[in-house]
Amino acid sequence: MQYADRLENALSRVQNPCLVGLDPHPDSLPEEFAAARAEGATRSERARAMGDFCCEIVDLAAGKVAAVKPQSAFFELYGADGAREWERVVARAKQAGLIVIGDVKRGDIDSTAKAYARSYLEGLDARDRAHTCDAITINPYLGGDSIQPFLESCAKAEAGVYILVRTSNKDSKLFQEHGTPLLYQRVADMVAQWGSGLVGTCGLSSVGAVVGATHPRELTELRARMPQTPLLLPGYGAQGAGASDIVGGFLPGGRGALVNSSRGILFAYKQPQYAGQHWKDAARAALSAMTTEIRAALKLS
């Protein structure tokens, strides 16, 4: 089954488009995982604490959302030990029935892109499938030949990609708003073209786009420009976007997009409204508030 169809089925089960980002900033982890930042702790101990935290979040999110998005940089921080924890977290999420979107933002010349695609989406053989992602984020800056290996892996492994189009970081306009048409518009048109051969029975492609919820006007424009493209919407919550900002990214019926929250869920215990709560209780409450708010904004019954 194509990635787009698996995602659509998963979203139908949970009845909300929320996505939990696994960005385990060591300095923000709850005290019981303090080994991740403890002076004198070994690299293995630090990586293990981070992986334990992410696995707890996976267990907390299972059945409540369709997908999680682990950020590879926080695992790479710990070298080989971090790579082992990445695989453990990915496997735990897949065992829990969650779609795994690897936030790896890879982009390179075609021969190297092929290795990245195989690593994250295909694996070396069937035994690797427990540790591969359902989809990953990729960077299109090097052009079409850098994207093609990922499209081939998507077709082979029934996987997906989310291509950076209009990102939520504050300086994204430096390049993305340059030229005529604007660079992000040119990329969006190519995303729609690249995805046309990987459309599932649900009518959406397995080639998606990353569009920041912090740009609501552009989000509405890009949804019209990419009608069959699933969108991944970062920027909700900690980065300042609210539920009303994400509405323009959806198709009728609340379809076609995932809304990401990372820090707002993982570190909710630091927020004033959850003061005094155990970090797990705070995370559950924040996730429940997010799903309720977004369902209301999309008018989902």
N, C-alpha and C positions, 0 to 999 in steps of 0.2 A: 504494500500500500504506500502510495506517495506521501512524503512528509506533510504536504498541505492537507491531505485527507486525515492523516493521523492527528494532526493538530486540531482540525475542525471537530473530530470526534471527541478529543480530550476536552475541548472547550464546551462542547454540548453536555458533557458529564458534570462539569463543575458549575456551569451556568454563570460564569463571570470571566472577563478577559484579563485578569490580573496575573502578573509574573513577578516572582521573587528573585531578585538579583543577589547572588552570593558573592559579596565583596567584603571579605573578612579582614578589615583594617586591624592589624594587631593591637594598636593602641586603644581601640574602642571595644575590644572583646570583653565580655563579662569576667569578673574576677576568677571564676572557676577555670577559665582558660588563660590565665595570666602567664602561663609558661610560654605562650606565643611571643611575649615581649620581655620575659624575665632575663635580667642580666645574668650571664653564666649558664643559661639553659643551652643545651646542645641544639644544633640545627634540627636533628630528628625530633627532639622534644617539642621544639617550637612548631614544626610542621604538624606533628601529631595533634597538638592542642587546637590548631586552626582547623584541621580536618574534622576533629571531634565536634567542634562548634558547628561547622557546616552540615555535618550529618544530623545534628540535633535540629537544625533549621529545616532540613529536608523532611525529617519525620513530622515536624510541626506543620509543614505546608502540604504534605501529601493528602489528597482528597479535597483540599480547599482551593487549590489553584491547579491549572493544567501543566505549568512548566516552571522550571528554575533556570537561572542563567549564571553559572559560575564564571568568575573573572580570573583568567589564567595568570595575570600578573602577580596576584597574591600567593599563588602556588609556586610560581617560578622563583619567587623571592628566596625559597628554601632549597633550590637546586634539585638534586635527585630525590631528596626526601619529600620535597613539595610535589614532584611529579607523581610519586606514589600516592600521596594524599589526594591529588587531583583525580586519579583513577578510582580511588576508594569512594570519593564523593559522587563522581559520575555514576559508578556502579550502584551506589546506594539509592540515588535518585531514580535510576531506571528500574530498580527492583521495587521501588515505591509506586511505580506507575506514572512517574512524571516525565514529561518531555524535557530533554536537556539541550539547552542552547549554549554552546561554548562561546563565551565572550573573549575571542582571541584576536580579532581584528587583523588577521593575516593578509598580506598582499605582497607579491614578489614576482620575479620573472617566471615564465611558464614552467620551466623545469623544476624550480624550487616550489612553486605553487602546487605542482602535482604532488610533491612529497608532503606538503602541509595538508592538502586535501585528503590524501590517503591516510595520513596519521590520525586526523580528527574525525573523519567521516566513514572510512572504510575499514581501517585496521589492516594488519598484515595477513590475518586469516580469521576464520570463524571464531577462534578463541578470543580474539581481541574485541569482539562486538560488545561485550559487557562494558567496555571502557570507552567506546567511541560515542560521539555526540549525535543527537538527532539533527542538529543544525549548528552552524557557527556564524559569527560575524566576520566579514571580510572588507578590506579596503580596496577600492577600485582605482586608486591613483595611477597605477602603472598601465592601465588600459585593458582592452578586451582580451589580449592573449594571457594576461595574468588571471583573468576570471574564468576562462574556458576550462582549465583543469578542475575547478570546483564544480562547474556545471556538469562535467562528465562524472565526477564522483557522486553528485546528487542523483543522476540518472541511474548509476550502477548500484548505489547503496540505498536508494529511496530516501535520501537525506535532503536537507535544506540549507540555504545560506541567507543571511541578511546583509545586504550591501549598504555601507555607509553613504547616505545621501545628504541629509541636513542634520547635523549633529547638535547636541544640546550645550556643548561647552561655549564659554563666553566669547572666545576669539575665533569661532568657526567661520564667521563672515569674511575673514581675511582672504580666504581662497574661495569659499563656497558661494559668495555673492559677487564673484568677479566675472566679467565678460558678458557677452550677449549671444545667445541666451545665458543666463546666470549658470555658473558651473553646476550647482546642485540640480538645476532643471535639466541640463544636459545629461547628468548622471541618471536622473530619474527616468528619462526617456530610454536610456540604454538598459536600465533595470527592467523596464516593462518589455523591452525587446528580448533580452536574455531569458526572461522568464516565460516567454510565450510557448516554448516547447516543453515546459514542465508543469502544465496546468493539470490539476487533479479533477476528480469527478465532482468535487465541491465547487468548482469554478474558480478557485484561487490557485496561484502558482506556488511552487516550492522555492522560488526565488523571491525573497522579501527585501524590504528596505528599512533602514534605521532612520527615523525622523524624530527629532526632539520635540517633546510636548511643550517645550519652552518657546516654540515658534508656532502658535496656533493658526495664524493667518496662512503661513506657508504649508502647514499641515493639511488644511482644507484644500488648498491648491494642488498639493501633491497627491492627495487621495483621488482627485479628479483625473490627474495625469497618469496615475497607475491604478486603474480600476480593478485589476486582477492580482494585485501585489499585496501580500500580507505585510503589515507594518509592525515594527517593533518601536515602541514609544518610550524612550528614557526621559527623565526630567521631572516626573511626577513626584511630589512630596518634597524631599530634602532640597532639590534643585529649584523649587519654586512654582512649578506648574500644578494647577488644581484640576479637579474633575471636569470643569467646564472647558478647560483648554484642550482636552483630548477628544472631544466629541467629533470634531471635524475629520478625524482620522479613520472613522468607522463607516462601514457600509450599513445599509438598512438592517435592522434587527440586531445591531451591536456586533456585527461580524467583521472579520478582516484585520484585527489589530490586537496586539498585546501591550498592556501598560505595565512598565517596570517600576518597582520600588525596591531599593536595596537598603540604604541606611535607615530609611523610615520604618522598616520592619525589623531588620537585624538588631538595631541599636535603639529600639523604641523605649527601652528602660531608661534612657538618658533624657527623654522628653518630659517636660513638667507634668503633663496630664497623666503620665504613668509612674510618677515618682512613688517610690516605696514598693512597687510591684516586683516580683521576681522577673528576671529578664524574659523567661519563656511566656509568662502571663502577659507581659507587656507586648511581646511580639505577636501573640495570638490576638490581643485586643486591637493592635494597630492593623493587622491583616484583615480582621473582621470589619474595622472601620473603613478601610480602603475598598474592600469589595462592596460594601453597602453604598458608599459614596459614588462609586463608579457605576454600579448598577442603576442607581437613581438618576445619574446624569444621562445615561443611555436609554432611560425609560424601559428597563428590562423588568418584566413582571416576575 
